[in-house]
Amino acid sequence: QVQLAESGGGLVQAGGSLRLSCTASGRTFSNYMISWFRQAPGNEREFAAAISRGGGNTYYADSVKGRFTISRDNAKNTVYLQMNSLKPEDTAVYYCAARIALFDSSSQDTTRYGRWGQGTQVTVSS
């Protein structure tokens, strides 16, 4: 079992960058696929990006593709989300989630994840 904690959120102007971190406790971190989701006020939580257990495969929502990069360092039990060219519509609480599975169509479904962090706020001003 892993416990997840996000950090790195903040306030940034449109066009700027932020790097989020998702740090896990536990010795089995490398067994988990890790995804980032986000939730804007009044909206459902939506999938943003995911990375396979070894880091060799990454997946992105169309809304962030080309601007966000997900990576992981299993030695540090950490997954990163580098966010560039930020837009006001990227404003949301960002959550990381863990799942022991290969990425498939169900990986964008929040109900398939049993481990979540507490979230970190990202606010992009225009």
C-alpha positions as CSV (number, residue, x, y, z in Angstrom):
1,Q,0.0,0.0,0.0
2,V,1.2,3.5,-0.7
3,Q,0.3,6.9,0.7
4,L,0.5,9.8,-1.8
5,A,1.2,13.5,-1.2
6,E,1.2,16.2,-3.9
7,S,3.2,19.4,-3.8
8,G,4.3,22.2,-6.1
9,G,1.1,24.0,-6.8
10,G,0.7,27.7,-6.8
11,L,-0.3,30.9,-8.6
12,V,1.3,31.5,-12.0
13,Q,0.5,33.8,-15.0
14,A,-0.7,32.4,-18.3
15,G,2.2,31.1,-20.3
16,G,4.1,30.2,-17.2
17,S,5.3,26.9,-15.8
18,L,4.9,24.8,-12.7
19,R,6.2,21.4,-11.7
20,L,4.1,19.2,-9.5
21,S,5.4,16.4,-7.4
22,C,3.6,13.3,-6.1
23,T,5.7,11.6,-3.4
24,A,4.7,8.2,-2.1
25,S,5.5,6.3,1.1
26,G,6.0,2.6,1.0
27,R,8.4,0.2,-0.7
28,T,6.1,-0.9,-3.5
29,F,5.9,2.3,-5.4
30,S,7.3,0.8,-8.5
31,N,4.4,-1.6,-8.7
32,Y,1.9,1.2,-9.3
33,M,0.9,3.1,-12.4
34,I,0.5,6.7,-11.4
35,S,-2.0,9.2,-12.9
36,W,-2.6,12.9,-12.5
37,F,-6.2,14.1,-12.4
38,R,-7.6,17.6,-12.0
39,Q,-10.8,19.1,-10.8
40,A,-11.9,22.7,-11.5
41,P,-14.7,24.2,-9.4
42,G,-18.1,22.9,-10.4
43,N,-16.5,20.3,-12.7
44,E,-16.0,16.6,-12.4
45,R,-12.5,15.3,-11.8
46,E,-10.8,14.6,-15.1
47,F,-7.8,12.6,-16.3
48,A,-4.7,14.6,-17.3
49,A,-1.8,12.2,-17.6
50,A,-0.5,8.8,-16.6
51,I,2.8,6.9,-16.4
52,S,3.5,3.2,-16.4
53,R,5.3,1.5,-13.5
54,G,8.7,1.6,-15.1
55,G,8.2,5.0,-16.7
56,G,8.6,3.8,-20.2
57,N,5.0,4.7,-21.3
58,T,3.2,7.9,-20.8
59,Y,-0.4,9.0,-21.7
60,Y,-2.0,12.4,-21.9
61,A,-5.4,13.9,-22.2
62,D,-5.8,15.9,-25.5
63,S,-6.2,19.1,-23.4
64,V,-2.7,18.9,-22.0
65,K,-0.8,17.0,-24.7
66,G,2.3,18.9,-25.9
67,R,2.3,21.2,-22.8
68,F,2.5,18.8,-19.9
69,T,5.1,16.1,-19.3
70,I,4.8,13.3,-16.7
71,S,7.9,11.5,-15.4
72,R,8.9,9.4,-12.5
73,D,11.9,8.5,-10.3
74,N,11.2,5.2,-8.6
75,A,14.4,5.6,-6.5
76,K,12.8,8.7,-5.0
77,N,9.2,7.3,-4.9
78,T,8.2,10.4,-6.9
79,V,6.2,11.2,-10.0
80,Y,6.4,14.7,-11.6
81,L,4.1,16.7,-13.7
82,Q,5.9,19.4,-15.6
83,M,3.3,21.9,-16.8
84,N,4.3,24.5,-19.4
85,S,2.4,27.1,-21.4
86,L,-0.2,27.2,-18.7
87,K,-3.7,28.6,-19.5
88,P,-6.4,29.9,-17.2
89,E,-8.4,26.8,-18.0
90,D,-5.7,24.7,-16.4
91,T,-6.8,26.2,-13.0
92,A,-7.8,23.3,-10.8
93,V,-6.9,21.1,-7.8
94,Y,-4.5,18.5,-9.1
95,Y,-4.5,15.0,-7.6
96,C,-2.2,12.1,-8.1
97,A,-3.6,8.6,-7.9
98,A,-2.1,5.1,-7.9
99,R,-3.3,1.8,-9.4
100,I,-1.7,-1.6,-9.8
101,A,-2.6,-2.1,-13.5
102,L,-1.5,-1.6,-17.0
103,F,-2.8,1.5,-18.7
104,D,-6.0,0.9,-20.6
105,S,-9.3,2.7,-21.4
106,S,-10.4,2.3,-17.8
107,S,-7.4,4.3,-16.5
108,Q,-9.2,7.5,-17.1
109,D,-12.0,6.4,-14.7
110,T,-11.5,7.8,-11.2
111,T,-13.4,4.9,-9.7
112,R,-10.6,2.5,-10.7
113,Y,-8.1,4.1,-8.3
114,G,-7.8,3.2,-4.7
115,R,-5.0,5.6,-3.6
116,W,-5.3,9.3,-3.9
117,G,-3.3,12.3,-2.5
118,Q,-4.9,15.3,-0.9
119,G,-4.5,17.5,-3.9
120,T,-2.6,20.7,-4.7
121,Q,-4.1,23.9,-6.1
122,V,-2.9,25.3,-9.4
123,T,-4.2,28.8,-10.3
124,V,-3.4,30.4,-13.7
125,S,-4.1,34.0,-14.0
126,S,-4.9,35.7,-17.3
